[in-house]
Amino acid sequence: MSSYVFPIQTAFIIFVIASMFLLVPWLIYGYRKDGFFSWSRFAVSFSFIFFLMAAYCLVILPLPATRNNCAGHTANAVYYNLQPFMFVKDIMKETPIIWSQPSTWINMIKGRAFLQVLFNVLLLMPLGVYIRYFWQKRAFWKHAFVAGFGLSLFFEVTQLTGLYGYFNCPYRLFDVDDLILNTSGAVIGFFAAPLVLALFPSRESIQAKSEQIVEQNRVYPVPQLLALLIDGIVVVIITNLMSIFTLSNDIQDVINTSTAMVIVLFFIPWVRNGVTPGSAVLRFRYVDRQTSAPTLSALLKRFIAIYAPWLLVTMIQLVSKYAYPNYQDDITQPYLIWISLGVGILYFLVYITLFIHVIVVLFSGGKRSFYFDEVARTRASRK
């Protein structure tokens, strides 16, 4: 089992790193496709990515210690097996079966050759399950066959070529039996998939919920927060562009960021009928709750409500940086300690308040709004 732990751990680390870059694009894609975030579809999609990484690492790892891995290989070494069903002979040779003695059956199951066969079948069974989820109908078992064979062939060629020439010699055997067993596993997984997929909502139910949410004109807090994150990224980009043409100091940085926030969070939605860069990506806009239109006063209040906490934190930073004298003596030292403590507590209170507020809104199921929408009496609308 230890030989399988390292590849799976490696796949998990790669998966976590990849997820950091894929999460936001996937959330945007999923929301634009369904109109809401389907966490069951999220689980299926990201587990599929992890499965592919785990299967690849299980087949490829561990790698040879050096690129020149030909030491110990004979000149006439054969790196492939093209005779099908050799695994049957290997099982019978390793653990002979006496059909009248059931104990020999158990020994066969515990044998290395049988476990190797079982591993190769199980390796691509999840692939068949995923294909059944994506295509649904039993008639698409051919997709599982082709995909299983293609992925298995990719693994075998990768091993035979020494990771496509990176290693001087192949470090695994190209085995036609692996192609047969891997492909069989994918097909078996396809037909066994309904047992697993019963735990997940069907694609039809997801589509029905999507149509219902669109009809109700509902925008949940998660896409609103994601839109605000995109707006923040645009603010950073504009700020950096402005810094190229302005002086580099703390005051000018505050002015540049403030200008960028005005542009992104007020001016753009004002001229674009309530649409910010982030809400444009996620296909909704901000409107007044009473008029269902993006009024100037509502958009201005919303901007001020977002801008005020940022300005408060920025002012605290500037005060803590410039308010202290360059010299310190026994008289001022106690006061500076208390000032530093007060600044730290204020910092903590601002951030913890915003954090708790965001968590409460996100887990409210759409029953609560973010504070800036409450202050401005605005809401997100698809229309």
N, C-alpha and C positions, 0 to 999 in steps of 0.2 A: 504493500500500500504506500510505502514511503516514496516509491518511484513516481506515484501519481500526485502526491501532495505538492511537490515543488512546481510542476507545470501549472497546477490549478492556482497556487498562490501567485505565480507569475502572471497568469491570465487575469486574476482578480486585480492586481496592482495596475496592469495596463488598462483594464476596464474602468477603474476608478478615475484614472488620468483622462482617458478618452471621454468619459461621461461629463467631466467638467467643461469640455469644449462642445459636446453634443447636446447638453441639456437644454440650453436656451433656444438654439435653432429647432430642436424637436418640439419644444413647447409652442413656439411660434407656428410651426407647420401643423401641429395637432389642433391648435385653436382655429387656425384659418380653415382647416379641413372640416372639423366637426362643430365649431362654434362653442366648444367647451373643452376642458381638459379631461380626457378619459384616462383615469389612472390604471384601469385594466389594460387598455391599449398600451399605455406607458410601460407597464410591467412586461407585457408580451414583447414589445419592441426592444427594450433594453436587455431583457433576458436572452433574446435572440442574439444580440451583439455579444453578450458574455459567453453564450454557448459556442459561437464561432471562434472566439478567442481561446476558450478553454480547449476546444477540440484541436485547434492548431497547435497550441502549446503541448498538449498531451502527445501529439504525433511527432513534433519536431524536437522537443526538449527531452533530456538534457543534450546540449551541444557538445561536440568534442572539445577537449581542453586547448587544442591548437589547430590552426588552419592546416598545417602539414600533418594530417591525420592518417597518412598512408603507412606509417611505421607499424609493422606486425602484419600487414596485408601481404599475402603471397602474390606472385606475379600473375598467376592464373586464377585469381579469386573471382568468383561469380557473385554479382550483386543483385541478382534477380531470380525469381522463381515464376516460371510461366506455365507450370503444370497445375491445373485447377484441382481443388479438393484434396490437396496434400494434407490439410489440417485433419482430415478423417484418419489418415494413416498415422499422423503424429499422435493423435489421441489414443488410438488403439495400441500403438507401440509403447506409449508411456504408461498407460493404465489399462491393461488387457481386461476385457469384460467377460465374465462368466454369467450368462443370462439367468442361470438357476440360482445365482448367489447375489442378492440385492446389495450386499455390502460392497461389491466391486463397482456397482453403479455410483455409490457415494464417493468411492475413491477416484472414480473418473471425474466426477464433478469438482472434486478438490484439486485435481491435477492441474499443472501449469498450462498444458496445451489446451485443455477445455476452457480454462479461465481466459486464456488469450483469445480464443474464439468468441467467448461471451463478451469480452471487452470490445472487440471489433464490431460485433452486432450492435451493442448498446451505444457505441460512439456516435453514430449518426441517426439513432432513433429519434432524438429530439428534432432533427431536421425535418423528418416526415410529419411530426406534430405541427411544427410551424407552417409547413406548406399546406397542411389540411386547414389550419386556421385562416391562412391568407386566401385560399381558393375554395374552401368549404366542400365542394362536391366530390363524391367518391370517384367520379370519372377522371379526376385530375391526379390519380395515382401515378400516371406517367411522368408528371412533373417531379414527384418524389423520386422516381427511378432515375431520371436524367440528372437531377440535382445531386442525389446521393452518389451516383457514379462519377459525375464531374468533380465533386469535392474530394472524393476518395482518390481519384486520379491525380488531382492537384497535390494532395498530400504525398502520394507515392513518388511522383516526379520530383517533388521538392527534396525528398530524401535521397533518391537515386542520383540526382545531380549535385549532391553535397551542398544544399541550399543555393542552387543555381550558380555553382562554381566558386562559392566563397571558400569551401573546404576543398582540398586537393583530391580527396577520395570520398565516395559515398560512405555514409556512416549508418545507414539503415538498409534493409533488404527491400527491394521492389518485389512485392508478392501479389500475384493475381488473386490469391485467396482473400487478401485484404479488400480488394475491389469487390469481390463477390459478397463478402460478409458485411462490409460497410453499406453497400447498395441495398442488400436485403434488410439491414437494420432501418434504413430510411423508409423503405416500403412498409415494413411492419409498423413503424411509428405512425405512418400516415393512416393505416387502417385502425390502429389502436387509439388514435387521437381523440375521438369523441369521449372516451373515459376521462381524459384530462381536461378537455375544453368545456366540459359541463360545469367546471368551476368558474368559468369566465363568461361575462355577458356576450351574447352573440353580436355579430356585426349589424344585424337588423335592429336589435334593441338600441345600439349606439346611434344608428341613423335616426331612429324614432325620437330619441332624446334630443338629438341635434335639431331636428325640425321643431320640436316643442320649444326649445330654448330660443331659437330664432323667432318663432311666432310670438313668444312672450316678451321679446326685446330685452333679454336679460344679459348683463355682462358681469361676471363674477369678479371678486377682488383679485384673484391671481392674475388674470390678464391685465387688469388695471395696474397692478404692481409691476408686471413685466413691461408694460408700456412706459411707465415712469422710469424704469431702469434704462430703457432704450433712449428716452429723452435725456437722461443723465449722461449717457455715453455721447450723445450729440453735443451736449453742453461742453463736455471735456474736449471734444474735437475742435469746436469753435473757439474755445478758450486758448488752446494750444496754437491755433492758427493766428489768433490776435496777438499772442505773445511774441510772434516773430517780428511784428512791426511796432512793438511798443517796448518801453523800458522794462528791465527785469528787476522788480522789487515787490515787496509784499503788498503795498497799497495798490500798485498797478495790477497785480494778480487778482485782487479783490474786485477791482473795477472791471477787468476783463471777464471774470466769471459772472459777475452781476449782469453785465451786458449780454452775455451768452444766454443766461437764464431768462432774461426779458425777451430775447428773440425767440427762444424755443418754447417757453411756457406761457407766453402772453401774445407776442406779436404774430407768430405763425398761426396759432389757433384762432386769433381774431380775424385774420385775413383769409383763413382756410375753413371757415364755418365750423369752428370748434375742434378741428383735427390737429393734433400734435404729431411730430414724426413717429413717436411710439404708437399712438393710437391708429395712425395710418397703416402701420405694419400689421396691426391686429384688427383692423377694419371696424373701428367704432369712433365715436366723437363725444365731446363733452357738451352737455346742454343744460340750460336752466330747468329746474324741476317743475316749475309752474308753467312756463311758456313752451317747454320742449324745444327751445331754440338757444343757440350759443350767444347770450347777451354780453355786451361789453362789461357791465358791472360784475356779472358772475365770473367771467374769465379773469378779470382783474383781481377779484377777491381770492380766487383759487390760486393765482400766481403768488400773491402776497402771503397766503397761508403756507405755501411750500417754501417760499424764499426766506421767511422770517426765522425759522429754526436754523437754517444754514447760516444766515447772517449772524445770529446769536452765537453759534459755535465759532464762527470765524473771528468775531470780535473778542471772544474769550481767548482765543489763540494769540491774537495780536497784543492784548493786554498782558497776558502771561509772558510774552516775549519782550515787550518794550517798557512795561511799567516799572520794572525793577531798576534801581540805580546800579551803576557799574561798580560801585564800592559797597561794602557791607561792614557794619560795625556792631558792637554789642547792643546798641539801642535799636537798630532797625532789624536785626536778625529775627527776633520773635514775631514781629509784624509780617516779615516776608514768609515765615513758616505758615502763619495763619492764612495769609493770602493764597499761598500755594495750595493749602488744604481746601480752602473755599473754592478755588478754581477747579480742583480735582473733583470735588463733590458736585459742583454745578455741571461739569462735563458728564459725570456719571448719571445724574438725574435726567439730563436732556436725552442721552442715548438710551437709557433703560426705559424711559417713558415712551419714546418712539418705538422701541423694540416690542414692548408689551402691547402697545396699540396695534402694531402691524400683525402680531400673532393673533390677537383677539379678533381682528377683522377677517383675517384669512380663515380662521376656524369658525366663523359665524355662519358659514353657508350662504353668504350673500345678504344676510339680515342686517349687517352693519356696513357703514361706509367709512372711508378714510376721513380723518379729521378735516382735511382741506376741502373735501367735497361737502362735508357738513357745514363748514363755515361759509362756503360760497353758495350753498344750496344747489350744487350741480350734481349730475349723474352721468354715467356712461350710457350711450345709446347707439344701437346699430343702425338706426334710421336717420 
